[in-house]
């Protein structure tokens, strides 16, 4: 796809300084710009590159005035960084602008869908699936019986959506994600043999949720596993049965949340965090990477460590961790000194 400076300025409500017919077909960093590329200048540290970049078009702030000759065409906007981000979003929308039903694909009895559906080849839609408008389901995806998918949601190739799952509007589910698989429920008998507990609940994903590649969200044993509005889940995360994640919480990769734990709103959870089951994590909690959570966490706490404890306490303790060999040596010397003094006093 090619865009002219004039077209880009129209999208961004900016002003062209240079050739309005200059064309670009790719994006680049300003220091790596080449002919046909579009870049931006927002960080003053990169100012010198504006005079050497080979990028055809550069987005800059309105306040920028070159002090030396430049070869790139400028598009002046109020905020170059925000405008470039807006352009990336627009580019992504254009790139993903597909519609139609490719073959082979399977659409079962009772399926309904809105306008502009894109259903890639080798997709399967189970019975009574309900799909909103402008939904994109990429090739090799599975959607089970009685699933609902809201408007403008994108399901990338190879995702698996089990039966009864409810997905809201404007969601993105990346490749390899599995939504609605059985929760990990087993009970042992007297001989220690485990029997499966039927998992008959579902998963509810509200609006504006992003789910990363190879992330798994288990269906509830009873009731629902719930991912609230605005939640962002990274790749390779495990969300167990009956978990509830509050709105606008973000969780980084390789985190595992055990069954029936409730996580509050606007939390930030780092990578490789382990959270035990049946806990309550408050609102606005921040958990540092590789922490282990084994107890309830109050609102606004900052947590680090495994087992975890307060972030500030952890940092103070870490100073002593590093000095532990010297501390032990000093204690041994002190112990020897006390022993010698006692011997002298008792002698």
C-alpha positions in Angstrom: 0.0 0.0 0.0 1.3 3.5 -0.9 0.3 6.8 0.7 1.2 10.3 -0.2 2.2 13.0 2.2 -1.1 14.8 1.4 -3.1 11.7 2.3 -1.2 11.2 5.5 -1.6 14.8 6.5 -5.3 14.5 5.9 -5.5 11.5 8.3 -3.5 13.3 11.0 -4.9 16.8 10.4 -1.4 18.0 9.8 0.5 20.4 7.5 2.8 19.3 4.7 6.1 21.1 4.4 7.7 19.8 1.2 6.4 17.6 -1.6 2.7 16.8 -1.0 3.0 14.0 -3.6 5.9 12.2 -1.9 4.9 8.6 -1.6 5.7 6.0 1.2 5.0 2.3 1.4 6.8 1.3 4.6 7.7 2.5 8.1 11.1 3.0 9.7 13.1 4.4 12.6 14.4 7.8 11.8 18.0 6.7 12.0 17.3 3.8 9.6 15.1 5.7 7.1 15.3 4.9 3.5 13.6 6.0 0.3 9.9 5.2 0.4 9.7 5.0 4.2 7.8 7.1 6.7 9.2 7.9 10.1 8.7 10.4 13.0 10.7 12.7 15.3 9.5 13.1 18.9 12.5 12.5 21.1 15.0 15.4 21.1 17.8 12.9 21.4 17.2 11.9 17.8 17.1 15.5 16.5 20.4 15.2 14.6 19.0 12.3 12.4 16.4 14.6 10.8 19.3 16.2 8.8 20.7 12.8 7.6 17.6 10.5 7.4 16.8 9.1 3.9 13.1 8.7 4.9 10.8 10.2 2.3 8.4 11.6 4.9 8.9 12.5 8.6 6.2 13.5 11.1 7.3 16.2 13.4 5.9 18.5 16.1 4.5 21.9 15.0 7.2 23.6 16.9 10.0 22.1 14.9 12.0 24.4 12.6 15.0 22.9 10.7 18.3 24.7 11.3 20.0 23.1 8.3 18.8 21.8 4.9 16.8 18.6 5.0 15.7 16.2 2.2 12.7 14.6 3.9 9.2 16.0 3.5 7.7 17.1 6.8 4.2 16.6 8.2 3.8 19.0 11.1 1.3 17.9 13.8 0.5 18.9 17.4 2.1 15.7 18.9 4.4 13.6 16.6 4.4 10.5 18.8 0.6 10.4 19.2 0.1 11.0 15.5 2.5 8.3 14.5 0.7 5.9 16.9 -2.6 6.9 15.3 -1.2 6.2 11.9 0.0 2.8 13.0 -3.5 2.0 14.2 -5.0 3.2 10.9 -2.4 1.2 8.9 -3.3 -1.9 11.0 -7.0 -1.4 10.3 -6.4 -1.1 6.6 -4.1 -4.2 6.6 -6.8 -6.2 8.4 -9.7 -5.0 6.3 -10.9 -8.3 5.0 -14.4 -9.7 4.5 -16.0 -12.7 3.0 -16.1 -16.4 3.8 -13.3 -18.5 2.4 -13.5 -22.1 1.5 -13.2 -24.7 2.8 -14.9 -23.7 6.1 -17.7 -25.2 8.2 -20.8 -23.1 9.3 -23.1 -25.3 11.4 -26.8 -25.1 11.9 -28.2 -22.0 13.6 -25.2 -19.7 13.1 -25.9 -16.0 12.7 -23.5 -13.3 11.8 -23.5 -9.6 11.0 -22.2 -7.6 8.1 -18.6 -7.6 6.9 -17.7 -11.0 8.5 -14.3 -12.4 7.5 -14.1 -16.1 8.0 -10.8 -17.6 6.9 -10.3 -21.0 5.3 -10.5 -24.1 7.4 -12.5 -22.4 10.1 -15.2 -24.2 12.1 -18.3 -22.5 13.5 -20.3 -24.8 15.8 -24.1 -24.8 16.3 -26.0 -21.6 17.2 -22.9 -19.4 17.2 -23.8 -15.7 17.2 -21.3 -13.3 15.6 -21.6 -9.5 15.5 -20.6 -7.0 12.8 -17.1 -6.5 11.3 -15.8 -9.6 13.1 -12.6 -11.2 11.6 -11.9 -14.9 12.2 -8.6 -15.9 10.6 -7.9 -19.4 9.1 -7.7 -22.6 11.1 -9.7 -21.2 14.0 -12.3 -23.3 16.0 -15.5 -21.7 17.5 -17.6 -24.2 19.5 -21.3 -24.4 20.0 -23.3 -21.5 21.5 -20.4 -19.1 21.4 -21.2 -15.4 21.1 -18.7 -12.9 19.6 -19.3 -9.1 19.7 -18.8 -6.5 17.0 -15.3 -5.6 15.7 -13.6 -8.5 17.5 -10.6 -10.1 15.8 -9.7 -13.8 16.3 -6.3 -14.6 14.8 -5.3 -17.9 13.1 -5.4 -21.1 15.1 -7.3 -19.8 18.1 -9.7 -22.3 19.9 -12.9 -21.0 21.4 -14.7 -23.7 23.3 -18.5 -23.9 23.6 -20.6 -21.5 25.6 -17.9 -18.8 25.7 -19.1 -15.2 25.5 -16.7 -12.6 23.9 -17.5 -8.9 23.9 -16.9 -6.1 21.4 -13.5 -4.9 20.2 -11.6 -7.8 21.5 -8.4 -9.3 20.1 -7.6 -12.9 20.6 -4.2 -13.9 19.2 -3.0 -17.1 17.6 -2.9 -20.3 19.7 -5.1 -18.9 22.5 -7.4 -21.4 24.0 -10.6 -20.0 25.6 -12.9 -22.3 27.6 -10.9 -25.5 28.0 -11.7 -27.5 31.1 -10.6 -26.3 34.5 -8.1 -28.4 36.4 -10.5 -30.2 38.7 -9.8 -33.7 40.0 -10.6 -35.6 43.3 -8.8 -38.6 44.6 -10.6 -41.7 46.0 -9.4 -43.8 48.9 -6.9 -45.5 46.8 -5.4 -42.2 45.6 -6.8 -42.5 42.1 -8.0 -39.2 40.7 -11.4 -38.7 39.1 -12.4 -35.7 36.9 -14.8 -33.2 38.3 -17.0 -32.1 35.3 -16.4 -28.5 34.3 -19.8 -27.2 33.2 -19.4 -23.4 33.5 -18.1 -21.0 30.8 -15.8 -18.1 30.1 -17.0 -14.5 29.8 -14.7 -12.0 28.1 -16.0 -8.4 28.2 -15.4 -5.6 25.8 -11.9 -4.3 24.7 -10.0 -7.2 26.0 -6.7 -8.4 24.4 -5.5 -12.0 24.8 -2.0 -12.9 23.8 -0.8 -15.9 21.8 -0.9 -19.3 23.5 -2.7 -17.9 26.6 -5.2 -20.3 28.2 -8.4 -19.3 30.0 -10.2 -22.3 31.6 -14.0 -22.5 31.9 -15.5 -22.4 35.4 -16.5 -25.6 37.2 -19.8 -23.8 37.9 -20.7 -20.3 36.9 -18.1 -18.3 34.9 -14.5 -17.4 34.6 -14.7 -13.7 33.9 -12.3 -11.3 32.2 -13.6 -7.8 32.7 -13.5 -4.8 30.3 -10.2 -3.5 29.1 -8.0 -6.3 30.5 -4.8 -7.0 28.6 -3.2 -10.4 28.8 0.2 -11.1 27.4 1.4 -14.4 25.7 1.6 -17.7 27.5 -0.6 -16.9 30.6 -2.7 -19.5 32.4 -6.0 -18.3 33.9 -7.6 -21.1 35.9 -11.3 -22.0 36.5 -13.6 -19.4 38.2 -10.9 -16.7 38.2 -12.1 -13.1 37.9 -9.9 -10.4 36.6 -11.0 -6.8 37.2 -11.3 -4.2 34.5 -8.2 -2.5 33.0 -5.8 -4.9 34.7 -2.7 -5.9 32.7 -0.7 -9.2 33.1 2.7 -10.0 31.6 3.8 -13.3 30.0 4.1 -16.6 31.8 2.0 -15.7 34.8 -0.3 -18.3 36.3 -3.4 -17.6 38.3 -4.9 -20.5 40.2 -8.6 -21.3 40.5 -11.2 -19.0 42.1 -8.8 -16.1 42.7 -10.3 -12.6 42.3 -8.0 -9.9 40.9 -9.1 -6.3 41.3 -9.2 -3.4 38.8 -6.3 -1.5 37.3 -3.7 -4.0 38.6 -0.2 -4.4 36.9 1.2 -7.9 37.2 4.7 -8.7 35.9 6.0 -11.7 34.1 6.3 -15.2 35.6 4.2 -14.3 38.6 2.5 -17.2 40.4 -0.8 -16.5 42.2 -2.3 -19.2 44.4 -6.0 -20.1 44.4 -8.9 -18.7 46.3 -7.2 -15.4 47.0 -8.4 -11.8 46.7 -6.0 -9.3 45.1 -7.1 -5.7 45.7 -7.4 -2.8 43.2 -4.4 -0.9 41.8 -2.0 -3.6 43.0 1.5 -3.8 41.4 3.2 -7.2 41.4 6.9 -7.3 40.3 8.1 -10.1 38.0 8.7 -13.6 39.4 6.8 -12.9 42.6 4.9 -15.7 44.4 1.5 -14.7 45.9 0.2 -16.9 48.6 -2.0 -14.6 50.6 -4.6 -11.8 50.0 -3.2 -8.5 48.9 -4.7 -5.1 49.9 -5.6 -2.3 47.6 -2.7 -0.2 46.2 0.1 -2.5 47.5 3.3 -3.0 45.6 4.6 -6.6 45.9 7.8 -8.4 45.2 9.5 -11.7 46.2 8.7 -15.3 46.5 7.0 -15.7 48.8 6.1 -12.1 48.2 6.2 -9.2 50.7 6.1 -5.4 50.5 8.2 -3.9 47.7 10.0 -1.4 49.9 10.7 -4.0 52.5 12.1 -6.3 49.8 14.5 -3.6 48.6 15.7 -2.9 52.1 16.2 -6.6 52.7 18.0 -7.1 49.4 20.8 -4.9 50.7 21.4 -7.4 53.5 21.0 -10.4 51.1 24.0 -9.1 49.1 26.1 -8.7 52.3 25.0 -12.0 53.9 28.5 -13.7 53.7 30.1 -10.7 55.4 27.3 -10.5 58.0 27.8 -14.3 58.8 31.5 -13.8 59.0 31.1 -10.8 61.4 28.7 -12.8 63.5 31.1 -15.7 63.8 33.9 -13.4 64.8 31.7 -11.7 67.4 30.6 -15.1 68.7 34.3 -16.2 69.1 35.1 -12.9 70.8 32.2 -13.3 73.3 33.2 -17.0 73.9 36.8 -15.9 74.7 35.7 -13.1 77.0 33.4 -15.5 78.9 36.3 -18.0 79.2 38.6 -15.3 80.7 35.9 -14.0 83.0 35.1 -17.6 84.2 38.8 -18.5 84.5 
